[in-house]
Amino acid sequence: MATLRQTPNSPAAELRTIIVTGASSGIGAYCTRALKAEGWRVFATARKPEDIAALEADGIEAFYLDYSEPDSIAALVTAVLERTGGRLDALFNNGAYAQAGAVEDLPVAALREQFEANFFGWHDLTRRLVPVMRRQGHGRLVHCSSILGLVPVRFRGAYSASKHALEALMLCQRQELAGSGIHVSLIEPGPVKSKIASNGLPWFLRNIDHENSTHRADYAAQLERMRAGGSQAARKPGPEVVHKVLRHALLSRRPRPHYVVTMSARLGAMLKRILPASMLHRLLAKRA
C-alpha cells in the first residue's frame, strides 16, 4: 500500500495526527485503537464520561464531543490544535446514531435531531479543520457514511436521508479541494458488528408512536431486532473491515471517493446500477 510522501522537514514525517469521532464502541472504538497501534497520534471523542475514561485508560487522548452542541465542537478543535501546535493530518467523522421509523411516523423535530448529529455537526467540525489543512498543504477528510446513503430502505428514512445528504455535500467538497493536497473520501459500510441498533433504540421509543402506527406489526419485529443488538447474521463482519479501507483512504497517494464495504453493501450498490428502479425498490422492501 502506498504511503504519504515524506521529507525530513515535512509535517507528515512526524507522528501522524488524526481525530476519530464516535470512539465509544463499534467502528470508532476499533479504528481508534488500531490506528494508535500503527503509530498514529489519535484524538478520540465520545459523549459519556465512562467511555472517555475507557479510552484514556488505553493511553488515548480522549475528549467530549456531541455533534449537536457547537460549543463542544469548537472546544475539541481548540484543544487538539493546542496539543499539535496548530496542525492536523486527518479527520475521521464517524459518530452517529440511527433514528428508525417510517417517514409518516417521523416527527419533524426527530428528523432535525438526526441531521444535527449526522450531518450539520459533521460539517461544522470539518469546516473548522479545512483551513488548518490548507495552511499545511495536506490533509485527509474521511467520512463514515453508509450503504443506506446510496440505497435507502424502509423504516430508515431519517438515517438514510442524513447519509444521502452527507454524500452530496462531501463529494462537492472533494471537487472543491482538488489541487489543495486535501483529499475527501466516503466509506459506505453495510451491516457490521456494532451497537448502532441498540444505541438507536431510545431514539425510536422516544420519537415514534409505534403502538398506534399503521406499521405496528412491522415495528414489533424492528423492536425485537434492536433490543437484540441488530441483525445477528452469522457472516456479519467486524469493524476491522472498515479499518482496512480507512487505512487506504488515509495513506494512499490516490484515495478513492467511495469505499463500499461488506458483501451486502457491494451487492446493493451493484443492484442499484443494473436493476430498473421499480424492481430494485420491490426487492429492498422485502428485505428491510
C-alpha positions in Angstrom: 0.0 0.0 0.0 1.3 3.4 -0.9 2.0 5.9 1.9 2.2 9.6 2.1 5.3 11.2 0.6 7.5 12.3 3.5 10.6 14.6 3.6 12.7 15.2 6.6 11.1 18.6 7.3 7.5 17.8 6.3 4.6 17.6 8.8 3.9 14.0 7.5 7.4 13.0 8.6 6.4 13.4 12.2 3.9 11.3 14.1 0.6 11.5 12.0 -2.3 13.0 13.9 -6.0 12.2 13.5 -9.3 13.0 15.1 -11.7 10.0 15.3 -15.2 10.7 16.5 -17.7 8.3 17.9 -15.0 6.2 19.5 -17.0 4.7 22.4 -17.9 1.5 20.6 -18.1 -0.3 17.2 -16.2 1.1 14.2 -14.9 4.2 16.1 -13.6 2.2 19.0 -11.8 -0.3 16.9 -10.3 2.2 14.4 -9.1 4.4 17.3 -7.1 1.6 18.9 -5.9 0.1 15.6 -4.6 3.4 14.4 -2.8 4.1 17.7 -1.2 0.7 17.4 0.0 1.6 14.0 1.7 4.7 15.3 -0.9 7.5 14.8 -1.5 10.1 17.5 -5.2 9.7 17.9 -7.6 12.2 19.4 -10.7 10.3 20.1 -14.2 11.6 21.1 -17.1 10.2 23.0 -20.1 11.6 24.9 -20.2 9.6 28.1 -17.6 10.1 30.8 -17.2 6.4 31.3 -16.4 6.0 27.6 -13.8 8.8 27.7 -12.3 7.2 30.8 -12.0 3.8 29.0 -10.2 5.5 26.1 -7.8 7.3 28.4 -7.1 4.0 30.2 -5.8 2.7 26.9 -3.5 5.6 26.5 -5.6 7.5 24.0 -6.2 11.3 24.2 -9.9 11.5 24.6 -12.4 14.4 24.5 -16.0 15.1 24.9 -17.9 15.8 21.7 -21.6 16.0 20.9 -22.2 16.9 17.3 -25.5 18.6 18.3 -23.5 21.0 20.6 -21.5 23.5 18.5 -19.6 24.6 21.7 -18.2 21.1 22.1 -17.1 21.0 18.5 -15.2 24.4 18.9 -13.7 23.2 22.2 -12.5 20.0 20.6 -10.8 21.7 17.8 -9.1 24.3 20.1 -7.9 21.6 22.5 -6.5 19.3 19.7 -4.7 22.2 17.9 -3.1 23.4 21.1 -1.6 19.9 21.6 -0.4 19.6 18.0 1.0 23.1 17.5 -1.8 24.0 15.1 -1.7 21.2 12.7 -3.8 18.0 11.9 -3.2 15.4 9.3 -6.6 13.7 9.2 -10.2 13.6 10.4 -12.4 10.5 10.6 -16.0 11.7 11.0 -17.7 8.6 12.4 -20.0 9.4 15.4 -23.7 9.0 14.5 -26.9 7.3 15.5 -29.8 5.7 13.6 -33.3 7.0 14.0 -35.6 4.2 13.0 -39.2 4.7 12.0 -41.5 5.1 8.9 -41.3 8.5 7.3 -45.0 9.2 8.1 -44.4 8.5 11.8 -41.3 10.7 12.0 -41.8 14.0 13.8 -40.1 16.9 12.2 -38.2 17.5 15.5 -36.8 14.0 15.3 -35.6 14.5 11.8 -33.9 17.7 12.8 -32.1 15.9 15.7 -30.9 13.2 13.3 -29.5 15.8 10.9 -27.8 17.8 13.7 -26.0 14.7 14.9 -25.3 13.0 11.5 -24.9 16.0 9.1 -24.7 19.5 10.5 -22.3 18.6 13.2 -20.0 16.8 10.8 -20.0 19.8 8.5 -19.2 22.1 11.5 -16.2 20.0 12.6 -14.9 19.6 9.0 -15.2 23.2 8.2 -13.2 24.2 11.2 -10.3 21.9 10.1 -10.1 22.7 6.4 -8.2 26.0 7.0 -5.7 24.1 9.1 -5.1 21.6 6.4 -5.0 24.3 3.7 -2.2 26.1 5.6 -0.1 23.0 5.9 -0.8 21.9 2.3 -2.1 18.4 3.1 -4.9 16.5 4.9 -7.4 13.7 4.8 -11.1 14.0 5.4 -12.8 10.6 5.7 -16.5 10.3 6.5 -18.1 7.1 7.6 -21.3 7.2 5.5 -23.5 4.1 4.9 -24.7 2.0 2.1 -28.1 3.4 3.1 -26.9 6.7 1.8 -26.8 5.1 -1.6 -29.5 2.5 -1.4 -32.2 3.5 1.2 -34.6 1.1 2.7 -37.9 1.4 4.5 -38.0 2.4 8.2 -34.6 4.0 7.8 -35.7 7.3 6.2 -34.1 9.7 8.7 -30.8 7.9 8.8 -30.7 7.3 5.1 -31.6 10.9 4.4 -28.8 12.2 6.6 -26.2 9.9 4.9 -27.5 10.8 1.4 -27.1 14.5 2.2 -23.6 13.8 3.6 -22.7 12.0 0.3 -23.7 15.0 -1.8 -22.1 17.7 0.5 -18.7 15.9 0.8 -18.4 14.9 -2.8 -18.9 18.6 -3.7 -16.2 19.5 -1.3 -13.9 16.8 -2.7 -14.1 18.6 -6.1 -13.6 22.0 -4.5 -10.5 20.8 -2.7 -8.9 19.4 -5.8 -5.2 20.5 -6.0 -5.1 21.6 -2.4 -3.4 18.5 -1.1 -6.6 17.7 0.9 -8.4 14.5 0.0 -12.0 13.6 0.8 -13.3 10.0 1.0 -16.6 8.4 1.9 -16.8 4.9 3.5 -20.1 3.2 2.9 -20.4 0.1 5.1 -23.2 -2.4 5.1 -24.1 -4.1 8.4 -21.1 -4.6 10.6 -20.9 -5.7 14.3 -21.6 -2.6 16.3 -24.0 -1.0 18.8 -25.7 1.3 16.3 -29.0 -0.7 16.5 -29.2 -0.8 20.3 -27.9 2.8 20.6 -30.8 3.8 18.3 -33.5 2.1 20.5 -34.0 5.0 22.9 -34.5 7.4 20.0 -37.1 5.1 18.4 -39.0 4.7 21.7 -38.9 8.5 22.4 -39.9 9.7 18.9 -42.1 7.1 17.3 -45.6 6.3 18.4 -45.2 2.6 17.4 -48.2 1.3 19.3 -50.7 3.5 17.3 -49.0 3.3 14.0 -50.2 1.7 10.8 -46.8 -0.1 10.8 -47.3 -1.5 14.3 -46.7 -5.2 13.2 -43.5 -4.3 11.3 -42.3 -2.3 14.3 -42.7 -5.3 16.6 -40.1 -7.1 14.5 -37.9 -4.0 14.4 -38.0 -3.6 18.2 -37.1 -7.2 18.7 -34.1 -6.8 16.4 -33.0 -3.5 18.1 -33.3 -5.0 21.6 -31.1 -7.9 20.4 -28.5 -5.5 19.2 -29.4 -5.6 15.5 -29.2 -8.3 12.9 -27.3 -11.3 14.2 -26.3 -12.6 10.8 -23.5 -15.2 11.2 -21.5 -13.6 8.4 -21.8 -10.1 9.6 -18.2 -8.8 9.6 -16.5 -6.9 12.4 -15.3 -3.3 12.3 -11.9 -4.4 11.1 -13.3 -4.3 7.5 -13.8 -0.5 7.9 -10.3 0.0 9.4 -8.8 -1.7 6.3 -10.3 0.8 3.9 -9.8 3.7 6.3 -6.0 3.0 6.1 -6.2 3.2 2.3 -8.1 6.5 2.5 -5.5 7.9 4.9 -2.3 6.6 3.3 -2.8 6.1 -0.4 -1.5 8.7 -2.8 -4.8 8.4 -4.6 -7.6 7.7 -2.1 -10.9 6.8 -3.6 -14.0 8.9 -3.3 -16.0 5.8 -2.3 -15.2 2.7 -0.3 -18.2 0.3 -0.3 -17.6 -2.2 2.5 -19.1 -5.6 3.1 -20.5 -8.1 0.6 -24.1 -7.0 1.2 -23.2 -3.3 0.6 -21.4 -4.1 -2.6 -24.4 -6.2 -3.8 -26.8 -3.4 -3.0 -24.6 -0.9 -4.9 -24.4 -3.3 -7.9 -28.1 -3.9 -8.0 -28.8 -0.2 -8.0 -26.7 0.1 -11.1 -28.2 -2.8 -13.1 -31.8 -3.1 -12.0 -34.8 -1.0 -13.0 -35.7 1.3 -10.1 -39.1 -0.2 -9.6 -37.6 -3.7 -9.4 -34.9 -2.6 -7.0 -37.3 -1.0 -4.6 -39.6 -4.0 -4.6 -36.6 -6.2 -3.7 -35.4 -3.8 -1.0 -38.9 -3.6 0.6 -38.9 -7.4 1.1 -35.6 -7.3 2.9 -36.0 -4.3 5.2 
